[in-house]
């Protein structure tokens, strides 16, 4: 996934130097960590609006750097809440968390 993100950044953002790429990915990882923690709390407390907002935020951040798999997983979580299919949220969060951890 990291190579695809680097290719996306070079082709779409004009960013190819390793230092800037690393800085952007580190920033993305920090943001994901905060939102994943918030998602865990929100799912435990059935705060579905917060789940939707955090998933939407991760989705946007993933789109900005070309992290397609993370984008898709966060979109699935956001859509589950929108469609009131909240019983799938724990499994979707697990998938999203694994993808985000895989980027580190």
C-alpha positions in Angstrom: 0.0 0.0 0.0 2.9 2.4 0.8 4.2 2.2 -2.7 0.8 3.0 -4.2 0.5 6.0 -1.9 4.0 7.2 -3.0 3.0 6.8 -6.6 -0.3 8.7 -6.0 1.5 11.6 -4.3 4.1 11.9 -7.1 1.5 11.7 -9.9 -1.3 13.7 -8.4 0.3 16.0 -5.8 3.8 16.5 -7.4 5.4 15.2 -4.1 8.1 12.7 -4.6 10.9 13.6 -2.1 11.1 11.0 0.7 11.1 13.5 3.5 7.9 15.2 2.5 6.2 11.8 1.8 7.2 10.5 5.2 6.0 13.7 6.9 2.6 13.4 5.2 2.2 9.7 6.0 3.3 10.3 9.6 0.7 13.0 9.9 -1.9 10.7 8.4 -1.0 8.0 10.9 -1.3 10.3 13.8 -4.7 11.5 12.7 -5.9 7.9 12.1 -4.7 6.9 15.6 -6.8 9.7 17.2 -9.9 8.9 15.1 -9.6 5.1 15.6 -9.6 5.6 19.3 -12.6 7.9 19.0 -14.3 5.3 16.8 -13.8 2.6 19.4 -15.3 4.7 22.2 -18.2 5.8 20.0 -19.1 2.2 18.9 -18.9 1.0 22.5 -21.3 3.8 23.5 -23.5 3.5 20.4 -22.8 7.1 19.5 -23.5 6.6 15.8 -23.2 10.2 14.8 -19.6 10.3 16.1 -18.9 7.0 14.3 -20.1 8.5 11.1 -18.1 11.7 11.5 -14.8 10.0 12.4 -15.2 7.5 9.6 -15.9 10.4 7.2 -12.8 12.2 8.4 -10.5 9.2 7.9 -12.1 8.7 4.5 -11.2 12.2 3.5 -7.7 12.0 4.8 -7.2 8.7 3.0 -8.5 10.2 -0.3 -6.0 13.1 0.1 -3.0 10.8 0.1 -4.3 8.1 -2.2 -4.8 5.4 0.4 -7.5 3.6 -1.5 -8.0 0.6 0.7 -8.3 2.8 3.8 -10.7 5.1 1.9 -12.9 2.1 1.0 -12.9 0.7 4.5 -13.8 4.0 6.1 -16.5 4.6 3.5 -18.0 1.2 4.3 -18.1 2.1 8.0 -19.6 5.5 7.3 -22.2 3.9 5.0 -23.1 1.2 7.6 -24.1 4.0 10.0 -26.0 5.9 7.4 -27.9 2.7 6.5 -28.5 1.9 10.1 -26.6 -1.3 9.7 -24.7 -0.7 13.0 -24.2 -4.4 13.9 -21.5 -4.6 11.3 -19.6 -1.6 12.7 -17.3 -3.5 15.1 -16.0 -5.8 12.3 -15.7 -2.8 9.9 -13.7 -1.0 12.5 -11.4 -4.0 13.0 -10.8 -4.1 9.2 -10.1 -0.3 9.1 -7.7 -0.5 12.1 -5.8 -3.3 10.5 -5.4 -1.4 7.3 -4.2 1.8 9.1 -1.7 -0.2 11.2 -0.4 -1.8 8.0 0.6 1.6 6.8 3.0 2.2 9.7 
